[in-house]
Each structure stands twice: as C-alpha cells, then as structure tokens.
Amino acid sequence: MKPSIWLMEKWRIAMVVFAATLGGLLTNAWLISIILSLLAYIVWMHFKLQQFYLWVASGTRQNNAPDSDGIWDEINYQVLQTKNKSNDRKKRMNALLKRSQSILRSFPYATIVLNNRNEINWSNKKSEQLLNILKKDKGQRIDSLVRSPKLHKLLELGEIDEIEIESPKYPSEQLLLKLIVIDSNSKLLIVRDVSQRNKVQEMRKNFISNASHELRTPLTVILGYLEMIRADEKLPKSLFKAVDLSYEQSERMRSIINDLLTLSRLESANSIDDLSVNINMNKLVSHLCKDLDNEVVVNVSSDGVIFGIETEIISLCTNLIQNAIFYTPPKTKIIVSWRQDKENNSCFEVQDFGQGIAQKHLSKLTERFYRVDKGRSQGQGGTGLGLAIVWHIAQRHNAVLNIKSKVGEGSVFGVCFPTSTKLIK
C-alpha cells in the first residue's frame, strides 16, 4: 500500500484534533468540542461504510464505484482487483471444464462421474447406448439403474477395480466396467463393449481345442510307426539319428497338444464341485518328490489340507517342480516347500538356485509359449505352456501365483491358497 495513502489518513486525524483544540480554545468547552469533532469524524466514516456496503451489495461494478480518496479509494481498488482475478480464474476453470467434458463426450467408451454416494453427476452419450443412462438420471444411484451384484461389489466393497456384466439394454452384449477413484468424493466409471473381443477369444479357444483334438490322432499313428522303426534291428545306422530326432520331436508335439487341451479344459470348465476333494498336501508333495534326485530338498512345515481337484493340484505342483529341474544346472539344489505364510495362507513353493530371470520377463511368464531364452527352452523340451497351466489352476482355486527372481541368484515360484479354499465356478 502506498505511504501517501496513510499520510492522508494521518492528516484527517490531525484535522479532527486541530478542530477539537480550536473549538476548546475559542469556547473553553473542551469536552463538548472533542465530542463534536469525534462525532463528525464518526458520521463521515459511517457515510463511507454505507457507500461501500451499497456498492458491494450491487455487485461491485466498476462504473458504480463510490468517489473516494485515501484509504477508501485503495480499498475499492483492491476489491475490484480481487473481483477481476476471480472472474479470470472462473473463465479459465469453465474453459477447462468444457474442454474436459468435450474430451469425455468424444471418448469411445461410456464414461460416468459418480459422487461418494455412487450418484450420477455426469455421463456422456455413450452411457445411453451401453447402459441406457439418460440425462434425466442425474442424481440417481448407478446401482439403482444398473442392477447387478457384481456392480454392487465393485462400488461398495472395493475388492476389485473391474468387472464384466451383461448389458442392461442388450443382454446379448458383454460390458467391461472399470472404476477409477479420483478422490474421496469422486469416482469415474468407464464402460466398454467387449462382446466382440469375447467372441474372438471364444473362437480362438475353440480353434485351439479342435485343432489339438484333430492333431492328436494322426500324431499317435506317427509315433506308433516311429516306435516300430526304432525297434527294427534291420534299421541302417545312418538313420538312427534321424529316427530318434523325429521321435523326440513327435513326443514334444504330443506334450504341447496335451498341454493345449489341458488349457482349453481349464478355460471352459464351469461347475466342478463334484470333482473336488480334500487333498493332503504333505503326502502329495512328499510323493511327487520321492523319486527325484538328491538335490531336491523337501521342506514340509504345514499340516494344511486344501479343498480342490486333485489332478489339477498335482499338475500345478508337477509343472513348477519340472520347470525348476529343466532350467537349473545339474547338481544344483532345489527346495520344494509346503508352509504357511504370515497371513496364514498355505503356500506351495519351489525355489531354485539357477541363473535367475530378469525383472522385465516376470510379468509375461504366464503367457502361452512365452520363453525367456527360446533356444535353450526348446533344446530342453519345454512346451512354453507350463506356467500358463499353473496360473489357470491357481485362479480356479482362488489361489495366487507369486514369482520372485534375481539374475545370478535363482527364482522362487509359489502358489498361496487362502485359508478357506473355494473353487471358482
């Protein structure tokens, strides 16, 4: 604030003091002179306050600003500056809001903004196409318009961040709903149609299943003839290597086909409770490791019994143990464990001390046919499907597959089953 403004106010106060002094000297009535001088100053201040109040109440328009000087002129100026800054800020915020809404309107997916009570604050046109949500539905709870237990679980429990449901408008369509929490008062629900994607996946599954079944029979015939040729004593020595290599590759192809059929069955299976039994993992782990090399150390420290499909659990354990054996140098220790973790979950773990796996590969290991070292994997006879099978079996038993690895130190592959293991239908 300019010093001249306060100087002007000091001159005003000095004038009041001078008037009171002059009146006292002339009339010798000092008290009355002081009271009248202060009263005049108070009346003037009241008039200025009234002017200021009426101007603020009328909207602080610049052309209606009261004529003032000194501190009152500075107050009027500061009010106008604050108002102009506020208006500029509002314009920028409105422009940003309009731009954000334009982006969301042109978004290829249905987009819905919810408050902390799951009431609709805003939705784009795609929401009407996919969920039949109209503009008039603003303020309604989303779970009142789209009735689905999965949606309720998504919104209220927070255990998952995306679900797949049938479209309330077209039951033949499948929708993927993803919830993004913006802050404590706002959520963003993004919905997209995944019907075509699901159809393509189903076609892929059917193709793999049908192709595997069709290849199985001719491959069995080829293997039969190769076995007969190998057993023939009259076979020329020059053909031994070619026949043996053909037989090995045919066996590898049969393993791949069997694994593909297993994956296809795991993906398409529905209700499997009739096949579920109580499995004593102590006995199962000990039995699987009984005939293995001395380098395999069995460490059983949990008495847990899980409820599941025995053939699938055996396949899960066997795949993890075989992976460790395949990709670990000879005479290297492997630890096979069945234990309880800190959360009281029962965990089957296989730890090896081989070459280890780089961090960039870990998230892709459960993909079909993914190989860290393609040449080395094929040379050792792996199919590239073992961990994909393990992942599917773990999912069906509500278990979690954990992979830890460090290059040069080895890897730990573990599957942890919750305390009350229930199969996914």
C-alpha positions as CSV (number, residue, x, y, z in Angstrom):
1,M,0.0,0.0,0.0
2,K,1.3,3.5,-0.9
3,P,2.7,5.6,2.0
4,S,0.8,8.6,0.7
5,I,-2.5,6.9,1.5
6,W,-1.7,6.5,5.2
7,L,-0.3,10.1,5.2
8,M,-3.6,11.3,4.0
9,E,-5.4,9.5,6.8
10,K,-3.0,10.9,9.3
11,W,-3.8,14.4,8.0
12,R,-7.5,13.7,8.5
13,I,-6.9,12.6,12.1
14,A,-4.7,15.7,12.6
15,M,-7.6,17.9,11.3
16,V,-10.0,16.3,13.8
17,V,-7.5,17.0,16.6
18,F,-7.0,20.6,15.4
19,A,-10.7,21.2,15.2
20,A,-11.3,19.9,18.7
21,T,-8.4,22.0,20.0
22,L,-9.5,25.2,18.2
23,G,-13.1,24.7,19.5
24,G,-11.8,24.2,23.0
25,L,-9.7,27.3,22.9
26,L,-12.4,29.5,21.5
27,T,-15.3,28.3,23.7
28,N,-13.4,26.9,26.6
29,A,-15.8,23.9,26.4
30,W,-13.2,21.3,25.8
31,L,-15.3,18.2,26.4
32,I,-18.1,19.3,24.0
33,S,-15.5,20.4,21.4
34,I,-13.8,16.9,21.5
35,I,-17.1,15.1,21.3
36,L,-18.4,17.1,18.4
37,S,-15.1,16.7,16.5
38,L,-15.1,12.9,17.0
39,L,-18.9,12.7,16.2
40,A,-18.3,14.5,12.9
41,Y,-15.4,12.0,12.1
42,I,-17.6,9.0,13.0
43,V,-20.5,10.3,10.9
44,W,-18.2,10.7,7.9
45,M,-16.8,7.1,8.4
46,H,-20.4,5.8,8.7
47,F,-21.3,7.5,5.4
48,K,-18.2,5.9,3.7
49,L,-19.1,2.5,5.1
50,Q,-22.7,2.8,3.9
51,Q,-21.4,3.8,0.4
52,F,-19.0,0.8,0.4
53,Y,-21.8,-1.6,1.5
54,L,-24.2,-0.4,-1.1
55,W,-21.6,-0.7,-3.8
56,V,-20.6,-4.3,-2.7
57,A,-24.3,-5.3,-2.5
58,S,-24.9,-4.0,-6.0
59,G,-22.2,-6.3,-7.5
60,T,-19.1,-4.1,-7.2
61,R,-19.4,-2.8,-10.8
62,Q,-16.5,-0.5,-11.7
63,N,-18.7,2.3,-13.1
64,N,-20.7,2.4,-9.8
65,A,-17.6,2.6,-7.5
66,P,-18.1,5.4,-4.9
67,D,-16.0,8.5,-5.2
68,S,-13.3,8.2,-2.6
69,D,-9.7,9.1,-1.8
70,G,-7.2,7.9,0.7
71,I,-7.7,4.5,2.3
72,W,-11.2,4.1,0.9
73,D,-10.0,4.6,-2.7
74,E,-7.4,1.9,-2.1
75,I,-10.0,-0.5,-0.6
76,N,-12.2,0.0,-3.6
77,Y,-9.3,-0.6,-5.9
78,Q,-8.3,-3.9,-4.1
79,V,-11.9,-5.1,-4.2
80,L,-12.0,-4.5,-8.0
81,Q,-8.7,-6.3,-8.5
82,T,-9.8,-9.3,-6.5
83,K,-13.0,-9.5,-8.4
84,N,-11.2,-9.3,-11.8
85,K,-8.8,-12.0,-10.7
86,S,-11.7,-14.2,-9.5
87,N,-13.5,-13.7,-12.9
88,D,-10.4,-14.6,-14.8
89,R,-10.0,-17.7,-12.7
90,K,-13.6,-18.7,-13.2
91,K,-13.2,-18.2,-17.0
92,R,-10.2,-20.5,-17.0
93,M,-11.9,-23.1,-14.9
94,N,-15.0,-23.0,-17.1
95,A,-12.9,-23.4,-20.2
96,L,-11.0,-26.3,-18.6
97,L,-14.3,-27.9,-17.6
98,K,-15.8,-27.5,-21.1
99,R,-12.6,-28.9,-22.6
100,S,-12.6,-31.9,-20.2
101,Q,-16.3,-32.6,-20.9
102,S,-15.7,-32.4,-24.6
103,I,-12.9,-35.0,-24.3
104,L,-15.1,-37.2,-22.2
105,R,-18.0,-36.8,-24.7
106,S,-15.8,-37.9,-27.6
107,F,-14.4,-40.8,-25.5
108,P,-15.1,-44.1,-27.3
109,Y,-16.3,-45.6,-24.0
110,A,-19.2,-44.8,-21.8
111,T,-18.0,-42.5,-19.0
112,I,-19.9,-41.7,-15.8
113,V,-18.8,-39.4,-13.0
114,L,-20.1,-40.6,-9.6
115,N,-20.0,-38.9,-6.1
116,N,-19.1,-40.7,-2.9
117,R,-22.8,-42.0,-2.6
118,N,-22.5,-43.5,-6.1
119,E,-24.9,-41.0,-7.5
120,I,-24.5,-39.9,-11.1
121,N,-23.0,-36.4,-11.5
122,W,-22.4,-36.5,-15.2
123,S,-22.5,-39.0,-18.1
124,N,-21.7,-38.9,-21.8
125,K,-23.8,-40.1,-24.8
126,K,-22.1,-43.5,-24.9
127,S,-23.6,-44.2,-21.5
128,E,-27.1,-44.1,-23.0
129,Q,-26.1,-46.6,-25.8
130,L,-24.5,-49.1,-23.4
131,L,-26.2,-48.7,-20.1
132,N,-29.4,-46.8,-21.1
133,I,-28.5,-43.9,-18.7
134,L,-30.2,-40.7,-19.7
135,K,-29.5,-37.0,-18.8
136,K,-32.6,-37.1,-16.5
137,D,-31.0,-39.8,-14.5
138,K,-28.5,-37.3,-13.0
139,G,-28.6,-37.6,-9.2
140,Q,-29.8,-41.3,-9.3
141,R,-27.7,-44.1,-7.8
142,I,-25.9,-46.0,-10.6
143,D,-26.7,-49.4,-8.9
144,S,-30.4,-48.5,-9.0
145,L,-30.3,-48.1,-12.7
146,V,-28.0,-51.0,-13.5
147,R,-28.9,-53.9,-11.2
148,S,-26.0,-56.3,-10.8
149,P,-24.5,-58.0,-7.7
150,K,-21.1,-57.6,-9.4
151,L,-21.6,-53.8,-9.8
152,H,-22.5,-53.6,-6.1
153,K,-19.3,-55.4,-5.2
154,L,-17.3,-53.1,-7.5
155,L,-18.8,-49.9,-5.9
156,E,-19.2,-50.8,-2.3
157,L,-16.6,-53.4,-1.4
158,G,-13.6,-52.1,-3.4
159,E,-12.1,-55.6,-3.6
160,I,-11.8,-55.4,-7.4
161,D,-11.4,-52.5,-9.8
162,E,-13.1,-54.0,-12.9
163,I,-15.9,-56.5,-13.7
164,E,-17.7,-57.9,-16.7
165,I,-21.5,-57.9,-16.8
166,E,-24.4,-58.3,-19.3
167,S,-25.6,-55.1,-20.9
168,P,-28.9,-54.0,-19.3
169,K,-30.0,-52.7,-22.7
170,Y,-29.0,-55.7,-24.9
171,P,-28.5,-58.8,-22.8
172,S,-26.5,-60.5,-25.6
173,E,-23.7,-57.9,-25.2
174,Q,-20.9,-58.1,-22.6
175,L,-19.7,-55.0,-20.9
176,L,-16.4,-54.4,-19.0
177,L,-16.7,-51.9,-16.2
178,K,-13.7,-50.2,-14.7
179,L,-13.8,-48.0,-11.6
180,I,-11.3,-45.3,-11.0
181,V,-11.3,-43.5,-7.7
182,I,-10.4,-39.8,-8.3
183,D,-10.7,-38.6,-4.7
184,S,-12.8,-39.2,-1.6
185,N,-15.9,-37.5,-3.2
186,S,-15.5,-38.5,-6.9
187,K,-15.3,-41.8,-8.9
188,L,-15.0,-42.4,-12.6
189,L,-16.8,-45.4,-14.1
190,I,-15.6,-46.4,-17.6
191,V,-17.7,-48.9,-19.5
192,R,-16.8,-50.5,-22.8
193,D,-18.4,-53.2,-25.0
194,V,-16.2,-56.4,-25.0
195,S,-18.6,-58.6,-26.9
196,Q,-16.5,-58.8,-30.0
197,R,-13.4,-59.4,-28.0
198,N,-15.0,-62.2,-26.1
199,K,-16.3,-63.8,-29.4
200,V,-12.7,-63.7,-30.8
201,Q,-11.4,-65.3,-27.6
202,E,-14.0,-68.0,-27.8
203,M,-13.2,-68.6,-31.4
204,R,-9.5,-68.9,-30.5
205,K,-10.2,-71.3,-27.7
206,N,-12.5,-73.4,-29.9
207,F,-9.9,-73.4,-32.7
208,I,-7.1,-74.5,-30.4
209,S,-9.2,-77.2,-28.8
210,N,-10.5,-78.5,-32.2
211,A,-7.1,-78.4,-33.8
212,S,-5.5,-80.1,-30.9
213,H,-8.1,-82.9,-31.0
214,E,-7.6,-83.3,-34.7
215,L,-3.8,-83.5,-34.5
216,R,-3.9,-86.0,-31.7
217,T,-5.0,-89.0,-33.7
218,P,-2.5,-88.7,-36.7
219,L,0.3,-87.9,-34.2
220,T,-0.4,-91.1,-32.3
221,V,-0.2,-93.0,-35.6
222,I,3.1,-91.3,-36.5
223,L,4.5,-92.1,-33.0
224,G,3.5,-95.7,-33.3
225,Y,5.3,-96.2,-36.6
226,L,8.4,-94.4,-35.3
227,E,8.5,-96.7,-32.3
228,M,8.2,-99.7,-34.7
229,I,11.0,-98.3,-36.9
230,R,13.2,-97.7,-33.9
231,A,12.7,-101.3,-32.7
232,D,13.6,-102.7,-36.1
233,E,17.0,-104.4,-35.9
234,K,17.5,-104.0,-39.6
235,L,17.3,-100.2,-39.5
236,P,20.5,-98.8,-41.0
237,K,22.8,-97.0,-38.6
238,S,22.7,-93.9,-40.8
239,L,19.0,-93.4,-40.0
240,F,19.3,-93.9,-36.2
241,K,19.9,-90.2,-35.5
242,A,17.1,-89.1,-37.9
243,V,14.5,-91.5,-36.5
244,D,15.4,-90.7,-32.8
245,L,15.2,-87.0,-33.5
246,S,11.8,-87.4,-35.3
247,Y,10.6,-89.5,-32.3
248,E,11.7,-86.9,-29.8
249,Q,10.1,-84.0,-31.7
250,S,6.9,-86.0,-32.1
251,E,6.8,-86.6,-28.3
252,R,7.4,-82.9,-27.8
253,M,4.5,-82.1,-30.1
254,R,2.3,-84.6,-28.2
255,S,3.2,-82.8,-24.9
256,I,2.3,-79.4,-26.5
257,I,-1.1,-80.8,-27.7
258,N,-1.8,-82.3,-24.3
259,D,-1.0,-79.0,-22.6
260,L,-3.2,-77.1,-25.1
261,L,-6.1,-79.5,-24.4
262,T,-5.5,-79.0,-20.6
263,L,-5.6,-75.3,-21.0
264,S,-8.7,-75.5,-23.1
265,R,-10.4,-77.6,-20.5
266,L,-9.4,-75.3,-17.7
267,E,-10.7,-72.2,-19.5
268,S,-14.1,-73.8,-20.5
269,A,-14.8,-75.7,-17.3
270,N,-17.8,-74.5,-15.3
271,S,-19.2,-76.3,-12.2
272,I,-16.5,-78.7,-10.9
273,D,-17.5,-79.2,-7.3
274,D,-18.3,-82.8,-7.9
275,L,-14.6,-83.5,-8.6
276,S,-13.3,-81.6,-5.6
277,V,-11.9,-83.5,-2.6
278,N,-9.8,-82.8,0.5
279,I,-6.2,-83.0,-0.5
280,N,-3.4,-83.8,2.0
281,M,-0.6,-81.6,0.6
282,N,2.0,-83.2,2.9
283,K,1.6,-86.6,1.4
284,L,1.2,-85.2,-2.2
285,V,4.4,-83.1,-2.0
286,S,6.4,-86.0,-0.5
287,H,5.0,-88.4,-3.1
288,L,5.9,-86.1,-6.0
289,C,9.4,-85.6,-4.8
290,K,10.1,-89.2,-3.7
291,D,11.9,-90.4,-6.9
292,L,13.6,-87.2,-7.7
293,D,17.4,-86.5,-7.4
294,N,19.0,-86.0,-4.0
295,E,19.5,-82.3,-5.0
296,V,15.7,-81.8,-4.4
297,V,15.1,-80.9,-0.8
298,V,11.6,-81.3,0.6
299,N,10.6,-78.9,3.4
300,V,7.1,-79.6,4.7
301,S,6.1,-77.3,7.7
302,S,2.3,-77.0,7.4
303,D,-0.4,-79.6,8.2
304,G,-2.9,-77.8,5.9
305,V,-5.4,-79.7,3.9
306,I,-6.9,-77.9,0.9
307,F,-10.2,-78.5,-0.9
308,G,-9.7,-78.8,-4.7
309,I,-9.4,-81.0,-7.7
310,E,-6.5,-83.4,-7.1
311,T,-5.5,-83.9,-10.7
312,E,-5.2,-80.2,-11.2
313,I,-3.2,-79.7,-8.0
314,I,-0.9,-82.5,-9.0
315,S,-0.5,-80.8,-12.4
316,L,0.3,-77.5,-10.7
317,C,2.9,-78.9,-8.4
318,T,4.5,-81.1,-11.1
319,N,4.8,-78.2,-13.6
320,L,6.6,-76.0,-11.0
321,I,9.0,-78.8,-10.0
322,Q,9.7,-79.7,-13.6
323,N,10.4,-76.1,-14.5
324,A,12.9,-75.8,-11.7
325,I,14.6,-79.1,-12.9
326,F,14.6,-78.1,-16.6
327,Y,16.1,-74.6,-16.1
328,T,18.6,-75.4,-13.3
329,P,22.1,-76.7,-13.9
330,P,22.8,-80.3,-12.9
331,K,23.7,-80.9,-9.2
332,T,22.1,-77.6,-8.2
333,K,19.9,-77.7,-5.1
334,I,16.1,-77.2,-5.4
335,I,13.9,-76.6,-2.4
336,V,10.3,-77.8,-2.5
337,S,8.2,-76.4,0.3
338,W,4.7,-76.5,1.8
339,R,4.3,-73.9,4.5
340,Q,2.1,-71.2,6.0
341,D,2.8,-67.5,5.3
342,K,2.3,-64.5,7.6
343,E,-1.4,-64.2,6.5
344,N,-2.0,-67.8,7.5
345,N,-2.3,-68.9,3.8
346,S,-1.0,-72.3,2.8
347,C,1.8,-71.9,0.2
348,F,3.4,-74.4,-2.2
349,E,6.8,-73.1,-3.2
350,V,9.7,-74.2,-5.4
351,Q,13.0,-72.4,-5.0
352,D,15.9,-73.0,-7.4
353,F,19.4,-71.5,-7.4
354,G,19.9,-71.3,-11.2
355,Q,20.5,-68.4,-13.5
356,G,17.5,-66.4,-12.4
357,I,15.2,-64.4,-14.6
358,A,15.4,-60.7,-15.4
359,Q,12.7,-58.5,-13.9
360,K,11.3,-57.4,-17.3
361,H,10.3,-61.0,-18.1
362,L,8.4,-61.8,-14.8
363,S,5.0,-60.3,-15.8
364,K,5.0,-62.3,-19.1
365,L,5.9,-65.7,-17.8
366,T,2.3,-66.9,-17.6
367,E,1.6,-66.1,-21.2
368,R,1.3,-69.0,-23.6
369,F,4.6,-70.0,-25.3
370,Y,6.5,-67.2,-23.7
371,R,10.2,-68.0,-23.4
372,V,13.0,-66.1,-21.7
373,D,15.6,-68.0,-23.7
374,K,13.8,-69.6,-26.7
375,G,16.7,-71.7,-28.0
376,R,17.5,-73.0,-24.5
377,S,13.9,-73.8,-23.7
378,Q,13.3,-75.7,-26.9
379,G,16.6,-77.7,-26.5
380,Q,15.4,-78.9,-23.1
381,G,12.0,-80.0,-24.4
382,G,9.8,-77.4,-22.7
383,T,6.4,-76.6,-24.2
384,G,6.1,-73.0,-23.0
385,L,2.7,-73.7,-21.5
386,G,3.5,-75.0,-18.0
387,L,3.2,-71.7,-16.2
388,A,0.0,-70.8,-18.1
389,I,-1.5,-74.0,-16.8
390,V,-0.3,-73.2,-13.3
391,W,-1.8,-69.7,-13.4
392,H,-5.2,-71.1,-14.6
393,I,-5.3,-73.8,-11.9
394,A,-4.4,-71.2,-9.2
395,Q,-7.2,-68.9,-10.4
396,R,-9.7,-71.7,-10.3
397,H,-8.8,-72.5,-6.7
398,N,-8.8,-68.8,-5.5
399,A,-5.0,-69.0,-5.2
400,V,-2.3,-66.5,-6.1
401,L,0.8,-67.3,-8.2
402,N,3.9,-65.3,-6.9
403,I,7.1,-65.2,-8.9
404,K,10.3,-63.8,-7.4
405,S,13.7,-63.9,-9.2
406,K,17.1,-62.3,-9.3
407,V,19.6,-62.8,-12.1
408,G,22.5,-64.9,-10.8
409,E,20.8,-66.0,-7.6
410,G,17.8,-68.0,-8.7
411,S,14.0,-68.0,-8.6
412,V,11.1,-68.7,-6.3
413,F,7.7,-69.8,-7.7
414,G,4.9,-70.0,-5.1
415,V,1.2,-70.6,-5.1
416,C,-0.6,-69.5,-2.0
417,F,-4.1,-70.9,-1.2
418,P,-6.4,-68.9,1.2
419,T,-7.4,-70.5,4.5
420,S,-10.8,-71.5,3.1
421,T,-10.1,-72.5,-0.4
422,K,-13.2,-72.4,-2.6
423,L,-13.3,-73.2,-6.3
424,I,-14.3,-70.6,-8.8
425,K,-17.3,-71.6,-10.8
